[in-house]
Amino acid sequence: MSYKTLEKHISPDGLLTFSVLQYPDEDNDISLGFENFEWHTHADILASTLELSEEEAIRRFVDDLLNNQQIIVVMKKENKIVQVWITEDPIAEIKYQQDDEVLEFRYWNGQKLKLEKR
């Protein structure tokens, strides 16, 4: 599957890479996500949710991420990162945390949030 990288951002601590990719073979579908991890979203979904054009929705989402307005979840198992995603509800993430998982909550700049399983 071929794609064109529209944007690529590396977190200040070098841990995360976030990309905006366009897929010409799939009607120019645009996806946004963390490299090497499954989680992603699509421009059309963001546009619908935010009630903006796709271009405006992408810009807002990426700007919010880079300006530490989005909470990032880093899931580790056996001290290895296995998944990364963005959440709007960190408490719900903790609720479904498995015993063999460690969830770290952070912002793009690396600042950690202190949240613990209850």
N, C-alpha and C positions, 0 to 999 in steps of 0.2 A: 504494500500500500504506500503510494508516494504522497508526500506532503511538503508544504513550504512553511518554513519557520518564519512567522511574522514578528514575534518577540521572544526574547530569551533573557531571563533574569536570574542571577545567582545571588543567594542570600549573603549578607555581609560576612557571616561566619563560614561560608563555603559549603554548608551542609545540604542546602536545597537548591534545586534549579526548577524554575517555573517557566513554562513555555506556552505560547499561543501558536497553534498550528492550523494551517488551512489545507484541506484535502480536495484538490482539483477533481479527482475521479469520483468524488461523492458530492457533486453539486456545490463545491467550494465550502463544504461544511467546515466550521471553525470550532476547534476544541481547545480548552484551557486546562492545564494540569501540571502536576509535578513529574519531572522526568524520572523514569525507572519505577514508577508506581502506578497502580491501576486507576486511582481516583481521578476523575476529570469532570468537567461540565462542558456544555456547548453554548455557543453564542446565542442561538435561537431560544434556548431555555432561559438564559439570563435576560434576554430582551423581553420575553414574555413576563417573567417574574418581576422585573424592575420597571416594566412598561416604558421601555426606551427602545431606540433603534439598536440593532446588533452592534454597530460601531460604538455607540455611546455606552451600551451595557458592558462591552469588553473593557473600554477605557475606565469606567467606574470601578469594575471588579478588580482589574489589575492595579489601579491607583490605590484602592482601599487596601489591597494586600501589601503593596510596597510601602505604604504609609502606616503600617501596623494597625489597621482597622479590622483585620480579619484574624480570627483565632485558628491557628494551625495545630492539628493533632499529629504527633509523631508516635506511631505504635512500634514498640520493640518487643522482640522475643529473644531470649537468651542474649541480651545486650546488642542485638542486631536490628536495624530499622527494617521493618517488613511492610509498612504502609504509611502513607502520609495523606492527609486530607484536610479540608477546611470545614469547620463546624460553626453553626449558629447557636448550638446548645451543648456546651461542654459537660454539663451535669448529666445530660442524657447519655453522652458517650461513656462516662464513668459507670453509669448504671448497667451498661451492657458489657463492660470490660471483663474479659476472661481471666482466670487465675494465672495463666502463663503469659499474660500480656502486661506490659508497662506502657501507660499512656503519658506522654509528655505534652503539655500545652504551651505554645509559644507564639510569638509574633515573628514577622519576617526578619526583624533586626536581631533575633536571637533571645530577646527578653522572655523569660519563662513566667508562666502563670502557675500559682500554687493551688492546685485542686487535688483532692484526694478522694478515693473511694470510701463511701460510708458504710 
